Amino acid sequence: MSDAPNNALQSDQARRLESGREYIGVQRIEGPLLFVENTHPVGYRELVECVTPDGGVRLGTVLDTSDKSVLVQVFDGTSGLTLPGTRVRFRGEPLVLPVSAQMLGRVFNGLGEPIDGGPAPVGTADLDINGRPINPTSRRYPRDFIQTGISAIDGMNTLIRGQKLPIFSGNGLPHNQAAAQIARQAKIRGGKSDFAVVFAAMGVKHDVAQYFVRSFEESGVQDQVALFLSLADDPSIERLITPRAALTLAEYLAFQKEMHVLVILTDMTNYCESLREISTLRGEIPSRKGYPGYLYSDLAEIFERSGMVEGSTGSITQLPILTMPNDDISHPVPDLTGYITEGQIVFERDMYNRAIYPPIAGLPSLSRLMKDGIGAERTREDHPHLASQLFAAYSYVKDVRNLASVIGEEELTPLDQQYLEFGEFFERKFISQNDHEERTIEQTLDLGWDALAKLPAEELHRVTQEEIDTYYGST
């Protein structure tokens, strides 16, 4: 048994000695995949250089390896490559990203290469983009409130530092607009702290990418944002690298520079589509909707790179955004995401059609860590009870609206009429706000009490009498 570590070390050293070995010719090309046979032993996710017949170099990584062949995915695609003329060089190391604090304020492609016309930042560390697993016993429980300036989030689905809270949206809904607003407005309350945003966009159109860049420049927060853009016309395989590159920078800023980092990933559905495309090309047995059976573990590999660890004051908070095909929340992508993350913020198409922004559905949305990050000395002492009362009242509004659709509003009781008035105020004044309107948590909570003022005090069963005496009808 004592020889096992030495044997493993010798094996790793032997593999590294063979790194840089080049093979001329490949056996098969399928989409962005190359199949190379009769190679030396190579490692999973080992970095590969593909030399084209004209001398150009394209990077790739090892997807699968066996005694007979090695499967390589090429980030820039295989267009122009030929079977006999392509040379493949194995580097003996994973794909690394040179990272530094100078990357804040810059724009990169999906592989972390600058595309804003400036020079490449001088990296202070070269980190494996696949990250390193965090020991569960070293994780700290998230408890600190992040203010986004959006009432429907801060008041009802509070984002906690170190949490992973996805946004479930649909095609055509304003999730990109909301993502940019959160990136502009998010902050840690209470004392001065280094706060940064790492924003990764996958499969977005050029006009959306320009919207993100322009939004950050005009709001003056560009210096605190690192933007990774994998555009719709870029090779789809690049989208598999983009969130990992973004999270690698986030880990450096959080755990080596002691910063609080908010990571926004949009659109994770595009990422999953690329994963399905590669799985199909590899000939893997499909699971639900054609996605690979390892979709859950692959998403978990990304989402679990958030949190806080002992010995570091920094943190990583994730806000992944995904579009639900046909607004189906039971689709594999949102379904599996919900099992991994701590809640979800759901956009509702009916609210969007009624010109409510952000169209955050009150009842399906949930932040599972909210209860631990609000209340006295964190937000305000009335916040937990107020949020519970707003949820309960809005739930009854849905029932009243259903009843009114059957018997007509004029047949409703006076109390039900008041609930309808509450629901209209709640949606139009509390949830709805301008995309450049930033509200403090105190303004949000005061608006919540303004909404409850539309109801009789005896209907407020979730707040205390002391809270009613202090806040009810006083704003």
Secondary structure, 3 states (H helix, E strand, C coil): CCHHHHHHHHHHHHHHHCCCCEEECCCEEECCEEEEECCCCCCCCEEEEEECCCCCEEEEEEEEECCCEEEEEECCCCCCCCCCCCEEEEEEEECEEEECHHHCCCEEECCCCECCCCCCCCCCEEEECCCCCCCHHHEECCCCEEECCCHHHHCCCCEECCCECCEEECCCCCHHHHHHHHHHHCEECCCCCCEEEEEEEEEECHHHHHHHHHHHHHHCCHHHEEEEEEECCCCHHHHHCHHHHHHHHHHHHHHCCCCEEEEEEECHHHHHHHHHHHHHHCCCCECHHHCECCHHHHHHHHHCCCEEECCCCCEEEEEEEEECHHHCCCCHHHHHHHHHCCEEEEECHHHHHCCCCCCECCCCCEECCHHHCCCCCCCCCCHHHHHHHHHHHHHHHHHHHHHHHHHCHHHCCHHHHHHHHHHHHHHHHHHCCCCCCCCCHHHHHHHHHHHHCCCCHHHCCCCCHHHHHHHCCCC
